[in-house]
Amino acid sequence: MKPRRRICRTGGSAGNTGHATSGDSSSGSSDSSSSSGPSSSTGSTSSSGSTSDSHSHSHSGSGRGRGHGRHRLGSHRLGALAGLTALTLAALTTASGTLPGPTRASAGSVAAGRDASLTPCRIAATSTVQMSEGLPTPPGYSPSTGTVRALNLMIDFPDAQGPGKALDRLGEFFPKTSQWFRTSSYGRLDYQAEAPLTDWLRMPLSFAAYGIERGAPYEPGYRRLVEDIVSAADSRVDFAAYDLVNVLVTPNAGPSALDTVLSVTFSGNSDAPEADGTPLANTSFVYSRQDDGSGSYRETGYRVLPHENGHVFGLPDLYTMDGGSSVGHWDIMSEDWGANNDLLGWHKWKLGWLDDEQIRCASVSGISEYLLEPLARTGGPKVTFVPVSKESGYAVEVRTPEGNDEAVCAPGVLIYRVDSTVDTGRGPIAVADSRENSGGCTRRPNVHAELSDAPYLPGETFVDGEHDIRITVMAKEPGGNFRVRVSRP
């Protein structure tokens, strides 16, 4: 079954509420080279080129308010959460250690560019697109490191009343979402999910009256919905105390996700309605359930939320508006249905989850070799980047079935093109398929099969003939590390 797609939108900048950074500092070790959990609380407060299509979200500092929507699957009801009281879900703790640097978190933690040797590999963000893969991430998005407070509001409507307890709906997404971010960020993002209101928040109008369709800018229907949410909750919730908002809509409002996915995120949006003097600039809406009928909803249905929250941290959609996939299951911003998956190494650097010391910049003419450790593991060199221009280049990383990457069936060296001039939803990243037209190595539901065996193995070479760039996997070393060689003019 082809996975459903979603569209995201974003806009100009808005203020963020920073929190003291905490979590584990995964410092990168040098290689040889030549040339957090949810808490419901009462406090308010073979030589080959790359593939071409992909999925995408739109975010940017362009000043155009946008939303990010997508397609998904859904319909298994979760039972009452064991251990979930009316007031509290157990909070997750992050990995040990503390983050270096300032105590105020911010979006795009790699923006400062401390290591001058990486300058050629910091491809520039492009202001002409709504959401760019370039660096740095523009201001206005939620912080992506340290402690991040997420406000969760469960809403229903007179014509679509919640079919159970609101906390059951919350439990469909937590603590799994917090755990997903803790694992992906190596403990650098302490995602604190809070639900100060533990009952359904009833909207004054019917669901139909708001005219909610696919994700769109803060159009009149969405603007009215957000204003009604604020009106209903503001006396009991301090919106200014949170870094992002998740609106978990009763799953019986609107169509099944198998038909149309309404889930959407408004991120970096300066045109957003305000609450407590703060624009709700980073808000995700989740509708229906991503249930494909395979019996995996309890384990995988939450993944729509990490995808949507990826937008509030400044990440674009990697699928394409026409339903194509140039990234496959290698990033949750491409596919969030089905088996668990992680983010690409480029995104982890962009979010501040990888240190500069973990990035290798292959910008010098000639031949250079690099040792790369599996992306899922903490520490060590993770990404070699081969710049092609000021706005694009190739990222090289090792992917294995570890951490969040449970669907990896062909471990090896993943190579992909990053282009900061390509907008969300139009294919800003394209994975190079080492085995084109092979049909892939998996038949898991909602996992893009063709690109599942894309990684390169020892003895195989990726060639960009236009730019005379060759990336060869030299060897797999004991412990799972890979050595790669880059040749460029």
N, C-alpha and C positions, 0 to 999 in steps of 0.2 A: 504494500500500500504506500503510495507516495505521501510523505508527510505534508500536513497543511502548512501554509505560510502566513506570516504576520507582517504588518507594516508598522513602522514606528515613526514618530515625528518629534522634532525638538525645536528649540528656538533660541532666543537671546539669553543673556545672563540673568541670574537672580542670586540673591544672597544665600550663603550657606551658613549652617550652624555647626561650627567645628567642635570636636571633642578631643580630649587628651588622647594621644596615640598610645595604644598598647597592643600587645600581641607579640608574636615571636619574630625576632630579627633573623631571617635566614640569610646570613651573609654568604656571599659567593666565594668559593675558593678559586685560586687561579689555576688555569690549565696551561699546558705547554702550547705555544703557538709560534709559528714562524711568520718573518716579515708580518557565629557565637550564639547563642541560642535564644529562643523566643521567650519572652516573659510577658505574661498578661499582668498588668499592674494597675493598682488603683490610682497611683499618682498620676496627675495629669501632667501633666507636664508635657632501465633501460633508458637510454636517452629519451628524453621526452620533453615536450613543452608543457605548459600549464593549461588546465581546463578553463573554460570561460564563464559559466554562469554562476550566480550566487544569490544569497538572500540578504536583505539589508534594512536597516532602520535609519531614520533621518534625525540627526541632532546637529546643532551647531550654534555658534554665536552670531548667526546671521540676522537675528532679530525677528525671524519668522516663527511664530509659535506653532509647534507641531506636536503630533502624537505618534507613538509607535504601536502598530497593531500587528497581530499575527494570526496564523492558523494553528490549530491544535486538535487533539482528540479528547473525549471524556464521558464515563458514568457509573463508577463504583462508589457507594456511600461508605464513608468511614464511620465506624461505631464511635461511641463516646470514648474520649481519650483517657486511657488509664493514667492516673496520676495528675490529671489536669483539674485543678480546682477552678472555682468561678473567678479567682483572682490571679492565679499564677501558673505559668508553665515554667518548668525548670530552665534556668538560664544556662547557656553554654559558656564554658570557659575557653579561652584561647590557649594556644601553645605557650610554653614558658618563654620568658625573655621580654625585653621591651624594645620598642622601635627607637632608633636614633633620630635626632633632629628635633624640630619644633614640636610643641605640645598641641598645636592647633592643626587638625587634619585638613587636607584640601584635595580637590580632584586633580588627577593628573600628577601624581607625586614625582614622576621623572622629569617634570617640566624644567626644573632648575638646570639640568645638564651639567652636573659637577665634573664629569670626566671629559676633558677636551678631546681625547682620542676617539670618542664616540660621536663627535659632532657630525661627521659625514653620514652617519647611520641614523641620526635623528631626523628622519624625513619630515619636512615641514607640514604643519596643518594648513589646509587650504580654505580660505574664507568663502570661496565661491560655492562650496557644497554645504548642505545642512549639517552633516555630521561627518567629520574627517577622521581617517585613521592616523593622521599625522600627529606630531608632538610639537608643543604640549597640548594637552586637553584644555580647551578654553574654560574660563571661569563660569560659574553658574550651576555646575553639576554637583552632586553629592560627593562628600569625601569618600575616598576608596581605600584608605588605610586608617588604622586606629579604631577607636570605638565609634560605631555609627548607630544611632538610635532610629529605629523604623517604627512609625506609628501604623498600626493595623486597625482598620475600621471595617466591620462586617455590616453590609447594608442590604435591606430588602425593600419591597414595594407593596402597595396595597393589592395589586393584581398578581404579585409574585412573592408571597410571604415565605420566609425562610422555613424549609422543611424539617428543621431540627434545631438544635442549639447552635448559637452563633460560634461558640467555642469549638464545636465540631468542625466548622468550616475553617477556623484558624488552624486546627490540628491537621488539616490536609496539607498544610504548607510548612508547619513548624513542629519540631525543631529541625527538620531536614534541610530547609533553606539555609539556616544559620550554619549547619554542619557543612553544607556544600561550600559556602564561602570560606569557612575556616580551612577546609582542606585545600581548595584551589589557591588561596592566598598564602599558604604556608603559615597560617596563624596571624597574618598581618592585618586582616580585617576582622574585627570583633563585632559581628552583626547582632545587635541587641533588638529583638523583636518585642514590641510592647503593645498591649491591648487594654488601655484604660477603661474602655467600655466593653463589657463582656456579653451584652445582649445585642440583638439585631438593631441597627439604627434604621428606623422606618422613614422612607422618603415620603414627602407630601403628595407627589404625583405618581401616577401609574408608570410602569417601565415604558410602556408604549408612548406615553405622553412626552418623554424626553427625546424620542426619535433617535436613539442610539443605534448606529450602524457600525461600519468599520471605523478603525482608528482615524481620527481627523484632528485638525487643530482645535483650539478651544472655541469651537463653534457654539452657537446659542444653546443647543441641547446639552452639551457637556458643561458649558459654563453654568447653566442653570442647575445641573446636577451637583456640581462642586459647590456652588453657592448654597444649595439646600443641605448638603452634607455639613458644611461649616456651620450653618444656622442651627442644625440639630445637635451638633456636638460641641460647639465652641464654649458653652458655659461649663463644660466638664473636661475639656481638653485644651492644653496649652500647645497649640500647633507650633509655636516658635521654638519649642524644646526639642524638636525632631529634625533629623537630616533628610528624611524621605517619608512618603506616605504610601501605604498599600491599601487600596480599596478592594476588599474581597466581597464581590457581589454574590448574592444568593445564586446557587447554580441553576435554579429553575427560571431565571430571568433571561430571556433571549433564546436564540437557537442553540442547538447542540454544537459543541466544538467540532464535531465530525462534519457539520454542514458549513458553518461559518464561525471563525474565531474572532471574537470581539475584543479580546484582551489587548490592552494598549497602554503605552506609557507616554506621559508628557514630561520631557526632561530639558533642563537648561532653558526653561520657558519663562521669559520675563513678562509675558502677557498673561500669566496665570492669575486667577482670582486670589485674593489675599485672605489670610486669617491671622489674627494677633499681630498684624503689621508685617507679616512674612508672606511673600508670594508662594503659593503651592506649586513651585516650579519643577519639582521632581516627584511626580505622582504616578503610580502604576495601578491600573485597573485590571482585575482578573475576573472573567466571566466563565460560566459553564464549568465543565471538567474535561481535561485531556485524557479521555478514556477510550482506548482503541478496541476494547473488548477482549484483549489478550490476557486479562487477569493480572496485569502488572500495575494497575493504577495506584495501589497503595504505596508502591515503591517508586513510581516514576511520575505520578501526576503533579507533584509539587514543582517540577522543573520549569514550568511556565514562569514561575516567579523569579528564580535566578536570572532567567533570560530578560524579563522585563526590567528587573533591577540593574542588569548590565547597562541598560540605556541611561538610567539615572546617574551611573558612574561615567558616562560618556562614550559607551561603545555602540557602534552602528549595527544594523542587521546585516548579516552576511549572506542571507538568501536573497534571491532576486524577485522583483515584483511579478515576473512572469512565471514564477514557480520553479525556476531552475536552481541548481545547487553547484556552486564552484568550490565549496568547502566541505560539503558532506557533514559527517558526524564528528568532525575534528574540533568543533567549537560550539558551545551551547548557543551562541548568537546566530548560528546557522540552523541547527536542529535541536529543539528542546522536547520533542516527543521521544518516546521509547527509552532505551537503555541510557544510563548515566554517561555523561561526557564532560570534558573539561573546557578550558579556554586555551587558545593558542598562546605560545610564549610571547609573541608580540603584544598581545593584549595584557598579559601579566606584567610586562615591562611598562606599558602605557599606564597601568593602574598603580604602579609603585610596589608590586609584589615581588619583582626581581630587582636586585641591586645592579648598578652599573657594572660592578665587578663580575657579574654573571653573564654579561653580554660581550661578544667578540665582534669587532667591526672589521670586515674584510674589504677595506677601501683602497689598499695599496696595490699597485700593479705587480704582476708576477704570481708566484705560487706560495700559498700559505696553508698551514695545517692547523686544525683545531680539535681539541678533545671536548666532547659534549656528554653530559650526564643526562639520564632520563628526566624529562620535564616534571614528572610527578613527585620526584624526590626533593627534599629540602637541601639547599646549598649546592655549591658547585656551578661550573659553567653550563648555561642552559641554551642560549641562542647565539648562533653566528648570523650576522646580517651582512648581506652583500649589496651595497647601494648601487643602483643603476642610474639614478638621477637625484635631484634634490627632493623629489616627491615620491620616489618609488624604489623598490629593491626586493631582494629575496631573503626570507628568513629560513633558517635551517635549525631543526630541533629534533630531539629523540622522543618518540611516543611509545609507551608500553602499557599493558593492561594493569595499571596501578592507580591508586588514588581514586579520582572521579572517573577515570577512563576505563570503564568496565567493558566497553564494546570493542576494544582494540583486538583485532584478529590477525593482524600482520604487523607486529612491532618492527620498528626501524627508524630511518631518518626521514622526517617529513620536511618537504620543501614547498614553500608557497610565496607567491608574489603579493606584495603590499603596495597599494597605490593610493596616496592621500588625495588625489584629484577625483577619484571615483566616489560618488555619493552612496549613502546608505540605500540598500535595496537595489543597487545596480552592479554589485560585484566588486567591492573595494579590495577583497582578498580572493586569490584563486590558487587552489592547491595543484601542484604538479603531480600528475598521475603516472607513476612508474610503470603501470601495467594497463595502458589504455584499452578499453573495450574488453576487459577480462571478465566483467560481471561481478568482480569483488569476491571477498572471502566470507561474507556473512549473509544470513537470511533473516536476521532479527527484524521484528516489525519496526517500521519507522526509523530504520537506519539506512542511510544512502549507501547502497551496496557497491556501486561502481568505484567509489573512492575509498572504500574500506581497506583495500590493499595498496593504497597509493605510496606508502613509505618506500624508500630506497634501501637496498641491502648492500653489504660489502661487494665491491667489484662493479657496482652500477654507477652510472654517471648521468646527471642532469645537464643538458646543454641548452643555453640560450645563444643560438647562432647569430642573432641580430647584434648582440652586444659582446659576442665572443667570450661568454662566461661559462665555465665548466665547474660543476660541483660534484666531486667523486667521494663515495663512501669507501674509505680505505680499509677499515677493519672494525670488528666488534671486539671489545676487550673484555677480560674477565670482570664480572660484576655488572655488565650491561652497558658500559660506556661505549661510545662510538667515536672513531677518529675520521674526520672529513678533510678533504683537500679542496681548496678553492683556487682556480686559475682564472686570471682576468688581465686584460691589457692595461 
